[in-house]
Amino acid sequence: MNCSRNLIEAYLDEELDPGLRGTVEEHLSNCRLCSEAHSRFREQQSSIRSSAPYYTAPAQLQQSVHKALQRAAANETAATVRSAPWRWLAIAASVLLAISVSWNLRQPKFRTAENELVAQNVLSDHIRSLIGTHLLDVPSSDQHTVKPWFNGKLDFSPDVKDFASQGFPLIGGRLDYLTDRTVVALVYRRRQHVINLFTWPSDASPVTESHFSRNGYNVVHWTYGAMTCWAVSDITITELDQFQGLYEK
């Protein structure tokens, strides 16, 4: 079989018949990229189940929807068959509008939870790169070597910079997989410490800078131009902020 994210997700959700499930398992055992994607999907699935917020519609919204449906049922016998479709469309539009308003009111909370989930995955990838054998796909301190290496492998061009003179030398980069897409991981050093800078095109409005700390690691999230950036390391948050400032210049 060919690489397929949809099949991997269906495999995780146990939606495949036994024959196709066996085919996917065989593919995962022979394809490193799909195997790594499967591991990340499984971690994300576990993280979502354990930490993603669940929002219940407020009582007022439930009552409004209930009353709208009751009114529709009461008027149905008096309405003509011709007008019925339009009435139900109006009801559906009202319900969708109410749900939309409720959803928009909850977006800040959802985005915060979403950022925390991405931060967990970024941190997991950082730790995995340190204890495994996949820290670098292209080892080089030359940004003019690292940047061209990504050509043809991505649907965007990463902004590769070197800050050796400021104490943050570039040592290379690699392809990684986060948020259901292939991303760039640029790797820097700060003395004996590794900094992973994950970057990919932003699919939302610019976000304000945010910080996360987990188990001795610091994570900084910001947008740079049209790109989303996540930097993670075990250096101090002050040094990580310094690194961010250099990258944004």
C-alpha positions as CSV (number, residue, x, y, z in Angstrom):
1,M,0.0,0.0,0.0
2,N,1.0,3.6,-0.4
3,C,1.5,6.0,2.6
4,S,-1.9,7.1,3.7
5,R,-2.7,9.3,6.8
6,N,-6.4,8.4,6.5
7,L,-5.6,4.7,6.7
8,I,-3.4,5.2,9.7
9,E,-6.1,7.1,11.5
10,A,-8.7,4.5,10.6
11,Y,-6.3,1.8,11.9
12,L,-6.0,3.7,15.2
13,D,-9.8,4.0,15.4
14,E,-10.2,0.3,14.7
15,E,-12.4,1.0,11.6
16,L,-10.6,-1.3,9.2
17,D,-11.7,-4.8,8.2
18,P,-9.2,-7.6,9.2
19,G,-7.6,-7.8,5.7
20,L,-6.9,-4.1,5.4
21,R,-5.8,-3.9,9.0
22,G,-3.1,-6.5,8.3
23,T,-2.0,-4.6,5.2
24,V,-1.6,-1.4,7.2
25,E,0.3,-3.2,10.0
26,E,2.7,-4.7,7.4
27,H,3.2,-1.2,5.9
28,L,3.9,0.3,9.3
29,S,6.5,-2.3,10.1
30,N,8.4,-1.3,6.8
31,C,7.8,2.4,6.5
32,R,9.7,4.6,9.0
33,L,7.8,7.8,8.2
34,C,4.4,6.2,8.6
35,S,5.5,4.3,11.7
36,E,6.6,7.7,13.3
37,A,3.3,9.3,12.2
38,H,1.4,6.4,13.8
39,S,3.2,6.9,17.1
40,R,2.5,10.6,17.0
41,F,-1.2,10.1,16.2
42,R,-1.4,7.6,19.1
43,E,0.2,10.1,21.5
44,Q,-2.1,12.9,20.3
45,Q,-5.1,10.6,20.6
46,S,-4.1,9.8,24.2
47,S,-3.4,13.4,25.0
48,I,-6.7,14.6,23.6
49,R,-8.7,12.0,25.6
50,S,-6.9,12.9,28.8
51,S,-6.7,16.7,28.6
52,A,-8.9,18.2,25.9
53,P,-11.8,20.2,27.4
54,Y,-15.4,19.1,26.9
55,Y,-17.9,21.9,26.7
56,T,-21.6,21.3,27.5
57,A,-24.1,23.7,25.9
58,P,-25.3,26.2,28.5
59,A,-28.9,25.6,29.9
60,Q,-30.1,28.8,28.1
61,L,-28.9,27.6,24.7
62,Q,-30.4,24.1,25.3
63,Q,-33.8,25.7,26.2
64,S,-33.7,28.0,23.1
65,V,-33.1,25.1,20.8
66,H,-35.8,23.0,22.5
67,K,-38.4,25.7,22.3
68,A,-37.5,26.4,18.6
69,L,-38.1,22.7,17.8
70,Q,-41.4,22.7,19.9
71,R,-42.6,25.7,18.0
72,A,-41.8,24.1,14.7
73,A,-43.7,20.9,15.7
74,A,-46.7,22.9,16.7
75,N,-46.8,24.9,13.5
76,E,-46.2,21.9,11.2
77,T,-49.9,20.8,10.9
78,A,-50.9,24.3,10.0
79,A,-48.2,24.8,7.4
80,T,-48.4,23.7,3.8
81,V,-46.1,21.0,2.4
82,R,-44.7,23.7,0.1
83,S,-43.6,25.9,3.0
84,A,-42.3,23.1,5.2
85,P,-38.8,22.9,3.8
86,W,-38.2,26.6,4.1
87,R,-39.4,26.6,7.7
88,W,-37.1,23.8,8.7
89,L,-34.2,25.6,6.9
90,A,-35.0,28.7,9.0
91,I,-35.0,26.6,12.2
92,A,-31.7,25.0,11.2
93,A,-30.2,28.4,10.5
94,S,-31.3,29.7,13.9
95,V,-29.9,26.6,15.7
96,L,-26.6,26.9,13.9
97,L,-26.4,30.6,14.7
98,A,-27.0,29.9,18.4
99,I,-24.3,27.2,18.4
100,S,-21.9,29.4,16.5
101,V,-22.3,32.2,19.0
102,S,-21.8,29.8,21.8
103,W,-18.7,28.3,20.1
104,N,-17.1,31.7,19.4
105,L,-17.6,32.7,23.1
106,R,-15.5,29.6,24.0
107,Q,-12.8,30.0,21.4
108,P,-10.2,31.6,23.8
109,K,-10.5,28.6,26.1
110,F,-10.3,26.2,23.3
111,R,-7.2,27.8,21.8
112,T,-5.5,27.8,25.1
113,A,-6.2,24.1,25.5
114,E,-5.1,23.5,21.9
115,N,-1.8,25.3,22.5
116,E,-1.2,23.3,25.6
117,L,-1.8,20.1,23.6
118,V,0.6,21.2,20.8
119,A,3.2,22.2,23.5
120,Q,3.0,18.7,24.9
121,N,3.6,17.2,21.5
122,V,6.4,19.6,20.7
123,L,8.1,18.7,24.0
124,S,7.6,14.9,23.3
125,D,9.3,15.3,19.9
126,H,12.1,17.3,21.5
127,I,12.8,14.6,24.1
128,R,12.5,11.9,21.5
129,S,15.1,13.6,19.3
130,L,17.5,13.7,22.2
131,I,17.2,10.1,23.3
132,G,16.8,8.6,19.8
133,T,18.9,8.6,16.6
134,H,16.8,11.2,14.7
135,L,18.1,14.6,15.8
136,L,19.4,15.6,12.4
137,D,18.6,14.8,8.8
138,V,21.0,17.4,7.5
139,P,23.9,18.0,9.9
140,S,25.5,21.4,9.1
141,S,26.3,24.7,10.6
142,D,25.9,26.4,7.2
143,Q,22.4,27.9,6.8
144,H,23.0,27.9,3.0
145,T,23.3,24.1,3.2
146,V,20.4,23.4,5.5
147,K,17.8,25.6,3.8
148,P,18.2,24.0,0.3
149,W,18.0,20.5,1.8
150,F,14.3,21.1,2.4
151,N,13.5,22.0,-1.2
152,G,11.0,19.6,-2.7
153,K,10.3,18.0,0.6
154,L,7.8,20.6,1.9
155,D,5.1,22.9,0.6
156,F,6.8,25.9,2.2
157,S,10.3,27.4,2.5
158,P,11.6,27.7,6.1
159,D,13.5,30.7,7.2
160,V,16.9,29.3,8.3
161,K,19.2,31.5,10.4
162,D,22.5,31.0,12.2
163,F,23.3,32.8,15.5
164,A,26.8,31.4,16.2
165,S,28.2,34.8,17.0
166,Q,25.5,35.3,19.6
167,G,26.0,31.9,21.2
168,F,23.3,29.9,19.4
169,P,25.0,28.1,16.6
170,L,22.9,26.2,14.0
171,I,23.9,22.5,13.9
172,G,21.4,21.3,11.3
173,G,17.7,20.4,10.7
174,R,15.3,17.6,10.0
175,L,11.8,16.8,8.9
176,D,9.2,16.1,11.7
177,Y,5.5,15.5,12.0
178,L,3.2,17.6,14.2
179,T,-0.4,18.9,14.1
180,D,-1.2,16.5,11.3
181,R,1.4,17.9,8.9
182,T,5.1,17.7,8.1
183,V,7.1,20.5,9.8
184,V,10.6,21.8,9.9
185,A,12.8,21.2,13.0
186,L,15.8,23.5,13.0
187,V,18.4,22.5,15.6
188,Y,20.6,24.9,17.5
189,R,23.0,24.6,20.5
190,R,23.4,26.8,23.6
191,R,26.6,25.6,25.2
192,Q,25.9,21.8,25.7
193,H,22.1,22.3,25.4
194,V,20.0,21.5,22.3
195,I,17.3,23.9,21.1
196,N,14.6,22.5,18.7
197,L,12.8,25.2,16.7
198,F,9.7,23.7,15.1
199,T,8.2,25.9,12.4
200,W,5.4,25.6,9.8
201,P,2.9,27.9,8.1
202,S,0.3,29.4,10.4
203,D,-3.3,28.5,9.7
204,A,-4.8,31.1,12.1
205,S,-4.5,34.7,13.0
206,P,-1.3,35.7,14.7
207,V,-1.0,34.7,18.4
208,T,0.6,36.5,21.2
209,E,3.7,35.0,22.6
210,S,3.1,32.2,25.1
211,H,5.3,30.3,27.5
212,F,5.1,26.7,28.8
213,S,7.2,24.9,31.3
214,R,7.1,21.1,31.7
215,N,9.5,18.8,33.7
216,G,12.5,21.1,33.5
217,Y,11.9,22.1,29.9
218,N,10.9,25.5,28.6
219,V,8.7,26.1,25.5
220,V,8.1,29.4,23.7
221,H,5.4,29.8,21.1
222,W,5.0,32.8,18.7
223,T,4.2,33.7,15.1
224,Y,6.8,35.1,12.8
225,G,5.4,36.6,9.6
226,A,3.1,33.9,8.3
227,M,4.9,31.1,10.2
228,T,4.1,29.4,13.5
229,C,7.2,28.9,15.7
230,W,7.8,26.7,18.7
231,A,11.2,26.7,20.5
232,V,11.9,24.1,23.2
233,S,15.0,23.4,25.3
234,D,16.2,22.9,28.9
235,I,18.0,26.3,28.9
236,T,16.5,29.1,31.0
237,I,13.4,30.9,29.8
238,T,15.4,34.1,29.7
239,E,17.9,32.5,27.2
240,L,15.0,31.0,25.2
241,D,13.5,34.5,25.0
242,Q,16.8,35.8,23.8
243,F,16.9,33.2,21.1
244,Q,13.4,34.1,20.0
245,G,14.4,37.8,19.8
246,L,17.3,36.9,17.5
247,Y,15.1,34.8,15.2
248,E,12.6,37.6,14.9
249,K,15.1,40.2,13.8
